[in-house]
Amino acid sequence: MDQSSGREFVGRTADERLLGEDRSKLPPSVGSPPSVPPSRARSRLVAVGVTLTGATLVGGLALLALGVVVAVVGGSAALAIAALALGAILVATHWGWVHVAELTANRAQERSSAGPLAARRRWFAALEPYPRWEVSTEVDDDGSISIVRTRYEPVATGERTFSFTTTVETVEEHPGDEPAAIVSERAEVCRREATRETEAARRRYLAAVDALETSTLSDGERRHQLEARRATAKALSDRINEHLRDPPLSE
């Protein structure tokens, strides 16, 4: 049973990788982070951007061809120049629609996902770095049942973040012909024990947090008192110096 105070993890926040590549390291008891649904508006806006890009490119090429034809057949020079100029502009800028659509889609997704993202951040910020014990059951190929006790231990990552390591502490096997009531009762006993140990670890961690906050508050109070004494002493010194500069008049 871990007797660490958890003081070394106070002030650390969960590693962002726990939301991605290290998600399997999360203890099952903490649940899963709230999901962020994909934005339907994003896919529509991107499709519109692709369509406009294609249409602009085709239109620009058509105008270039028109300008060439008008110039070759001896038509209006102004019309030929205008068609060539406009066609060149459309061909040169046709990819801009993709970027405009992507930017607009990103902003739309940010607006639609603001609520889920905020819930996800709150859930993530609430993760606390203390050991947890979980108990699960597994059915083996021969029909026997194993009661598995797993420990999820917080570990430091980076300067101010933490993650978890997973260790299987015990595997208790029960033959397939053992009465189900006995296996269920044993699993429940193991779960209650794991819950007690987890709660004890959480209390130790919260006590370390409270101790640090109290110490910080005490340091602040001491600084405040010292500053107050210094201010009072300075005011007294200023008054004394003022009287020294202005001695009383002699009769």
C-alpha positions, 0 to 999 in steps of 0.5 A: 500500500502506497504511503506517499504523501503526494507532496511531490505532485502538488501543483502539477497538471495532467499531461496533454498526451493523456488525451491522445497517445497516452489515453490508455494510461488513464485509470478507468475510474476517471472515465473518458474525456467529453468528446468534441463532435465534428462540425457539419458546417466545416465539411460543407464550407470546405466543399464549397471552397473546393467547388469555387476553386474549380469553377474559378480555375475553369472560368479563368482558363476559358477567359484566357482562351477567349482573349487569345481567340479574339486577338487572333481573329482580329476582334476588339483589342480592348475585349481581348486584353480584358479577357486575358487580364481577367482570366490571368487573375482568376487562374492566379488566385483560384487557390484562394477560395480553398484558404478562405473556406478553410479559415471560415470552416475553422472559425465555425468549428471553434464556435460550435465546439466551444461548449464541448471543448470547455467541458473537456478542459474542465474534466482534464483540469480536474484530474488529480495525481494520486495512486489509484487501484482498480479491480477487474475480472477476465475470463480465460480460455479454459473458462476460469476467471481471473480477478486482476488488481491494477495500480495506476501510479502518477509519474512526473512528465516534464517540469509541471505535468504528470501522467500514469504508469500501469502495474498489474499487482495481483492476478487471482485465478478461480477455476471455472467450476467454482461457484459464481457466488464465491467468485463474485463475493471475492471480486467485491471484497477486492474492489472494496479494498481497492476503493479504500486504498484509493480514497486513502491516497486521495486524502493524503494528496489533498492534505498535502495540497492544503498544507502547501496552500496554508504555508503559502498563505502564512508566508503571504501574511508574514510578508504583509505584516512585515510590509505594514511594519516597514511602512509604519517605521518609515512614516515615523522616521519621516516625521522625526526627520521633518522635526529635525529639519524644522527645530522649534523657534527660541524665545 
